[in-house]
Amino acid sequence: MSTFDVPSSQQDADRLGELCGVIAKKRRRHVLYCLRDADEATVTVEELVQSLVERAGDGDRARIERCLHHVSLPKLVNAGVIEHDRRSGCVRYRPSPQLEQLLEQVSALEPRD
């Protein structure tokens, strides 16, 4: 069955479920917050790692970087919410109205650090 065979309301529901899965993990949410709030269109992976280290209060920078490269970034790329250029090490946020609304609602519920 192709995407064209699925009613748009079901496609929207499927997309919503996919986005909920993407933001289910705290680390991925923080990556998205960082990208969403960045002054520039792209952020380097190094800047994301630094932001995650600061948010987590966790000094294990190598572990955070590994998880980012091997788990979080690929999941976000596959969901179509970011672009990641491995050669330049840059990440670009690809917002959608659904994602923006979800992030806004979830960020209001996040405990303040």
TADAGI-V335094 format. One record per pair of residues at least 6 apart in sequence whose C-alpha atoms are under 6 Angstrom apart, sorted by sequence separation. I is the first residue (numbers start at 1). GAP is how many residues later the second one is. D is the distance in Angstrom with one decimal. If there is no record, write none. Layout:
i->I gap->GAP d->D
i->I gap->GAP d->D
This chain:
i->23 gap->6 d->5.2
i->76 gap->6 d->5.8
i->77 gap->6 d->5.8
i->84 gap->6 d->5.9
i->84 gap->7 d->4.5
i->83 gap->8 d->5.6
i->83 gap->9 d->5.1
i->82 gap->10 d->5.4
i->82 gap->11 d->4.6
i->82 gap->12 d->5.1
i->81 gap->13 d->4.8
i->49 gap->16 d->5.9
i->28 gap->44 d->5.8
i->45 gap->44 d->5.6
i->44 gap->45 d->5.5
i->44 gap->46 d->4.3
i->43 gap->47 d->5.5
i->44 gap->47 d->5.9
i->42 gap->48 d->6.0
i->43 gap->48 d->5.3
i->42 gap->49 d->5.4
i->42 gap->50 d->4.6
i->35 gap->58 d->5.7
